[in-house]
């Protein structure tokens, strides 16, 4: 799986944890899910920067 795919999966897992935490009234699980989502978003931003750099330098 590519990095982008892994980061999307991390985001989805985080959303699932957050939802499960809300349903079960488990604040720790909910917060863990939110943290996973933030981590995935940071990684996605890194991917975007890398893609922009590659495009600007004609790398593939």
Backbone bond lengths (Angstrom), bond angles and torsions (degrees), N, CA, C in turn:
res aa  C-N    CA-C-N  psi(-1)  N-CA   C-N-CA  omega(-1)  CA-C   N-CA-C  phi
1 X - - - 1.449 - - 1.524 108.50 -
2 X 1.313 115.18 139.26 1.463 120.26 -179.99 1.526 110.48 -73.44
3 X 1.326 114.93 165.21 1.464 119.55 177.83 1.523 110.80 -59.33
4 X 1.332 116.37 -41.93 1.465 119.84 -179.05 1.525 110.49 -62.82
5 X 1.314 117.03 -39.63 1.460 121.03 178.08 1.518 111.52 -66.13
6 X 1.326 115.82 -40.99 1.466 120.55 178.27 1.528 111.15 -63.73
7 X 1.333 115.80 -39.98 1.464 119.80 -179.28 1.533 110.88 -68.49
8 X 1.316 116.85 -37.43 1.463 120.35 176.22 1.527 109.97 -66.01
9 X 1.322 116.59 -39.07 1.463 120.61 178.06 1.525 110.54 -65.47
10 X 1.331 117.04 -41.33 1.470 120.89 177.55 1.521 110.80 -59.69
11 X 1.327 116.22 -40.52 1.461 121.29 178.86 1.528 110.29 -64.30
12 X 1.322 116.20 -44.99 1.469 120.34 -179.97 1.523 111.22 -64.49
13 X 1.317 116.90 -40.50 1.464 120.65 177.91 1.526 109.84 -63.31
14 X 1.328 116.34 -41.97 1.461 120.50 177.72 1.518 112.24 -60.65
15 X 1.334 116.28 -41.76 1.465 120.20 178.50 1.527 110.42 -64.31
16 X 1.328 115.89 -38.95 1.458 119.89 178.00 1.518 112.13 -64.80
17 X 1.324 115.99 -42.71 1.470 120.28 178.28 1.528 110.53 -63.35
18 X 1.328 115.51 -42.95 1.462 119.23 179.78 1.528 110.43 -61.62
19 X 1.324 116.64 -45.35 1.464 120.87 -180.00 1.526 111.04 -63.91
20 X 1.324 116.47 -43.29 1.465 120.23 179.00 1.527 110.62 -63.39
21 X 1.309 116.51 -39.21 1.462 120.66 177.86 1.513 112.11 -63.27
22 X 1.335 116.18 -40.38 1.462 120.04 177.92 1.522 111.07 -65.74
23 X 1.343 116.04 -42.88 1.468 120.06 -178.35 1.520 112.33 -65.59
24 X 1.320 116.37 -37.54 1.461 120.41 -176.69 1.523 112.79 -96.25
25 X 1.324 116.03 2.96 1.464 122.00 -178.09 1.534 111.34 58.40
26 X 1.342 114.89 37.73 1.466 122.07 178.85 1.527 107.93 -103.91
27 X 1.313 115.25 96.31 1.466 121.02 -175.31 1.525 111.81 -62.62
28 X 1.333 117.16 -36.89 1.465 121.09 -179.92 1.540 110.69 -62.33
29 X 1.327 117.01 -45.63 1.460 121.32 179.70 1.530 110.61 -65.99
30 X 1.310 115.95 -40.38 1.467 120.59 178.14 1.530 110.74 -60.44
31 X 1.320 116.07 -45.81 1.472 120.52 179.91 1.524 111.68 -67.84
32 X 1.327 116.52 -35.68 1.461 120.41 176.75 1.530 109.90 -62.53
33 X 1.321 116.13 -41.35 1.458 120.56 177.01 1.515 112.49 -62.48
34 X 1.318 115.86 -42.34 1.471 119.98 178.04 1.525 110.36 -63.27
35 X 1.324 116.83 -40.97 1.465 121.10 178.96 1.526 110.77 -64.36
36 X 1.329 116.89 -40.90 1.463 120.34 177.02 1.524 111.11 -60.04
37 X 1.319 116.33 -40.52 1.466 120.72 179.83 1.525 111.33 -65.68
38 X 1.319 116.46 -41.69 1.469 120.08 178.66 1.527 109.90 -63.17
39 X 1.326 116.19 -43.60 1.461 120.14 177.97 1.522 111.78 -59.87
40 X 1.321 116.19 -42.35 1.463 120.61 179.25 1.527 110.86 -65.04
41 X 1.326 116.91 -39.06 1.461 120.07 179.60 1.526 111.36 -66.19
42 X 1.321 117.01 -37.59 1.463 120.70 177.49 1.531 109.85 -64.29
43 X 1.333 115.67 -43.28 1.464 119.69 178.78 1.528 111.32 -65.01
44 X 1.340 116.41 -38.61 1.467 120.07 177.56 1.533 110.38 -63.85
45 X 1.324 116.94 -37.97 1.469 120.74 177.77 1.523 109.82 -63.72
46 X 1.324 116.45 -40.24 1.463 120.44 176.34 1.519 111.36 -61.85
47 X 1.331 116.25 -39.92 1.467 120.62 176.52 1.527 110.56 -60.77
48 X 1.322 115.85 -42.91 1.468 120.19 -178.96 1.527 111.26 -64.00
49 X 1.316 116.60 -40.68 1.465 120.93 178.26 1.525 109.60 -64.42
50 X 1.322 116.41 -44.19 1.462 120.88 178.80 1.529 110.32 -61.43
51 X 1.332 116.87 -44.17 1.467 120.89 178.98 1.531 111.27 -61.51
52 X 1.338 116.34 -42.24 1.461 120.40 179.80 1.525 110.36 -64.77
53 X 1.319 116.70 -40.99 1.463 120.57 178.23 1.522 110.31 -63.83
54 X 1.329 115.93 -46.15 1.463 119.76 179.33 1.533 111.53 -60.62
55 X 1.322 116.02 -41.23 1.467 120.10 179.25 1.534 110.63 -65.73
56 X 1.331 115.88 -41.67 1.461 120.18 -178.08 1.528 111.50 -68.00
57 X 1.316 117.00 -27.18 1.463 120.05 -178.90 1.521 111.67 -106.12
58 X 1.327 116.61 12.13 1.468 123.61 179.58 1.522 112.89 56.52
59 X 1.308 116.51 42.51 1.469 121.30 175.92 1.516 108.79 -102.73
60 X 1.321 116.27 148.39 1.467 121.28 175.30 1.486 110.44 -129.80
